[in-house]
Amino acid sequence: MSDVAVLGLGAMGSALAGALLDGGHTVTVWNRTGHRAAALAERGAEVATTAAGALRAAPVAVVCLTDDAAVRETLVAVPGRTLVNLTNSTPEQDRGLADWAARRQMTYLAGGIMAVPSMIGTPAAFVFYSGDAGALQRHRALLERFGGVEYTGADPGRAAVHDLALLTAMYGMFGGFLHAAALISAEGIPVAGVEPLIRGWLTAMTGALPAMASAIDSGDHTATGSTVRMQALAYPNLLDAGRERGLDNGLVQPMGELLTRAVSSGHGDADLSVLATMLHGGRVRRENEQQIDP
Ligand SMILES: NC(=O)c1ccc[n+]([C@@H]2O[C@H](COP(=O)([O-])OP(=O)(O)OC[C@H]3O[C@@H](n4cnc5c(N)ncnc54)[C@H](OP(=O)(O)O)[C@@H]3O)[C@@H](O)[C@H]2O)c1
C-alpha cells in the first residue's frame, strides 16, 4: 500500500504529487491520459491504470481534476477510503459529494487550493479544508506538504465558500487593473510605468477592509470619510473617460449602477460597505443559525 493516491495529474495534480514525493511519502498516481504519469513514475511514484486501482492502493486519495463533472465521472466506491477533493467546486457540489461518499462508507474532506502550481510546497501556499475533522487530523502531515492548512468547519461546503470568496476578491482586483490598464494604454502611456502606482494605491486601500468587514457584520455603515454619494458623483467620470476612448466599460459599469441605486435607496450618506447589504438583499445567515433572515 502507498501512503497516498493522487487522482488527476494536470498542472496542479502533478505539483501536489511532486510535493508528496519530495516529502518522502509513497505515492500512487492515476491520470485519465496515462502519459502524464511518466515524469512522476521516474521520481518513484507507482502508477495505477484505473481510478479504482489508485483508490484501492492507499488509505487516502487526493483528487484534483478539472471540475465536479470530471470528479463524478472518475470516482468509484471503495469503502473505508478517505477522499480529499481539491478540485475547484461550489459548496453545493462538495456537499453532494460528501453525501455520495458517506453513503459508500467513505470519508470526505473538501479543499480549495489558494496557490498556483509553482507555489505548492512553499510557505506562500495554503489550502482551505472542510468536512471530516478527524480525517484532517489523521492526514495532516501529508496535507501540510502542499502548504498551510486552514480548516473552515465540519460543513463540507465551507472550504468552497472561502475559496470562491477569495477568488471573487482576486478577480475584482484583476478586473479593475485590466480596465485601468486599457484606459492608460488608450492614452498611449506605457502600463509598466503606472503599474507600481496602481499597486501602491491598491495596497493602501486594503487598509479599509477591516473596518468595512466589521460594518458588514454589524450592519452599522456610518461613513467616517468617503460617502456613497461622493463616490456615486465621481464614478460617472470614470465611465465617461472609458466611453470617450471607445473602451468596453463592461468590467466597471456594474459598480456605477450599484452606487446610483444605493443613493436612490437612501444610502447616500453611508459608507461603501453598505453595498454588500444591497448585494445580499439582507439575506444574512449568522453563525449557528439555520434560518436565512430577510
Ligand atoms: N492551475 C492552477 O493554477 C490552479 C490553482 C488552484 C486550483 N486549481 C484547481 O485545480 C484543478 C485542476 O487544475 P489543473 O490546473 O491541474 O488543470 P489541468 O492542467 O487542465 O488538468 C486537468 C486534469 O483533469 C483531468 N480530467 C479532466 N476531465 C476529466 C474527466 N472527465 N475524467 C477524468 N479526468 C479528467 C485531466 O486529465 P487528462 O490529462 O486526461 O486530460 C487532468 O488530469 C481545477 O479544479 C482548478 O480549478 C488550479
The ligand as a MOL file (V3000), in Angstrom:
LIG
                    3D

  0  0  0     0  0            999 V3000
M  V30 BEGIN CTAB
M  V30 COUNTS 48 52 0 0 0
M  V30 BEGIN ATOM
M  V30 1 N -3.6040 25.5050 -12.0390 0
M  V30 2 C -3.8730 26.4020 -11.0850 0
M  V30 3 O -3.2820 27.4930 -11.0050 0
M  V30 4 C -4.9010 26.0620 -10.0400 0
M  V30 5 C -4.9110 26.8110 -8.8270 0
M  V30 6 C -5.8440 26.4860 -7.8480 0
M  V30 7 C -6.7760 25.4890 -8.0770 0
M  V30 8 N -6.7470 24.8100 -9.2640 0 CHG=1
M  V30 9 C -7.7710 23.7810 -9.4860 0
M  V30 10 O -7.1620 22.5050 -9.6090 0
M  V30 11 C -7.9530 21.6970 -10.5020 0
M  V30 12 C -7.0530 21.1250 -11.5840 0
M  V30 13 O -6.4480 22.2110 -12.2790 0
M  V30 14 P -5.2040 21.9860 -13.2450 0
M  V30 15 O -4.5330 23.3050 -13.3980 0
M  V30 16 O -4.4110 20.7990 -12.8010 0 CHG=-1
M  V30 17 O -5.9780 21.6370 -14.6020 0
M  V30 18 P -5.4080 20.8570 -15.8800 0
M  V30 19 O -3.9380 21.0290 -16.0020 0
M  V30 20 O -6.2550 21.2730 -17.0290 0
M  V30 21 O -5.6940 19.3170 -15.5440 0
M  V30 22 C -6.9910 18.8150 -15.5360 0
M  V30 23 C -6.9760 17.3990 -15.0360 0
M  V30 24 O -8.3120 16.9010 -15.0060 0
M  V30 25 C -8.3580 15.6740 -15.7540 0
M  V30 26 N -9.6910 15.4810 -16.3130 0
M  V30 27 C -10.4410 16.3760 -16.9810 0
M  V30 28 N -11.6390 15.8540 -17.3240 0
M  V30 29 C -11.6270 14.5740 -16.8650 0
M  V30 30 C -12.5840 13.5220 -16.8810 0
M  V30 31 N -13.7830 13.6780 -17.4520 0
M  V30 32 N -12.2560 12.3560 -16.2960 0
M  V30 33 C -11.0410 12.1870 -15.7060 0
M  V30 34 N -10.0840 13.1490 -15.6610 0
M  V30 35 C -10.3840 14.3390 -16.2240 0
M  V30 36 C -7.2770 15.8420 -16.7990 0
M  V30 37 O -6.9480 14.5750 -17.3400 0
M  V30 38 P -6.2810 14.4410 -18.7920 0
M  V30 39 O -4.8260 14.7350 -18.6120 0
M  V30 40 O -6.5670 13.0530 -19.1730 0
M  V30 41 O -6.9670 15.4600 -19.6760 0
M  V30 42 C -6.1790 16.4480 -15.9390 0
M  V30 43 O -5.5540 15.4760 -15.1310 0
M  V30 44 C -9.0620 22.5980 -11.0570 0
M  V30 45 O -10.2560 22.3800 -10.3600 0
M  V30 46 C -8.5220 24.0070 -10.7960 0
M  V30 47 O -9.5400 24.9850 -10.6690 0
M  V30 48 C -5.8290 25.0490 -10.2290 0
M  V30 END ATOM
M  V30 BEGIN BOND
M  V30 1 1 1 2
M  V30 2 2 2 3
M  V30 3 1 2 4
M  V30 4 1 4 5
M  V30 5 2 4 48
M  V30 6 2 5 6
M  V30 7 1 6 7
M  V30 8 2 7 8
M  V30 9 1 8 9
M  V30 10 1 8 48
M  V30 11 1 9 10
M  V30 12 1 9 46
M  V30 13 1 10 11
M  V30 14 1 11 12
M  V30 15 1 11 44
M  V30 16 1 12 13
M  V30 17 1 13 14
M  V30 18 2 14 15
M  V30 19 1 14 16
M  V30 20 1 14 17
M  V30 21 1 17 18
M  V30 22 2 18 19
M  V30 23 1 18 20
M  V30 24 1 18 21
M  V30 25 1 21 22
M  V30 26 1 22 23
M  V30 27 1 23 24
M  V30 28 1 23 42
M  V30 29 1 24 25
M  V30 30 1 25 26
M  V30 31 1 25 36
M  V30 32 1 26 27
M  V30 33 1 26 35
M  V30 34 2 27 28
M  V30 35 1 28 29
M  V30 36 1 29 30
M  V30 37 2 29 35
M  V30 38 1 30 31
M  V30 39 2 30 32
M  V30 40 1 32 33
M  V30 41 2 33 34
M  V30 42 1 34 35
M  V30 43 1 36 37
M  V30 44 1 36 42
M  V30 45 1 37 38
M  V30 46 2 38 39
M  V30 47 1 38 40
M  V30 48 1 38 41
M  V30 49 1 42 43
M  V30 50 1 44 45
M  V30 51 1 44 46
M  V30 52 1 46 47
M  V30 END BOND
M  V30 END CTAB
M  END
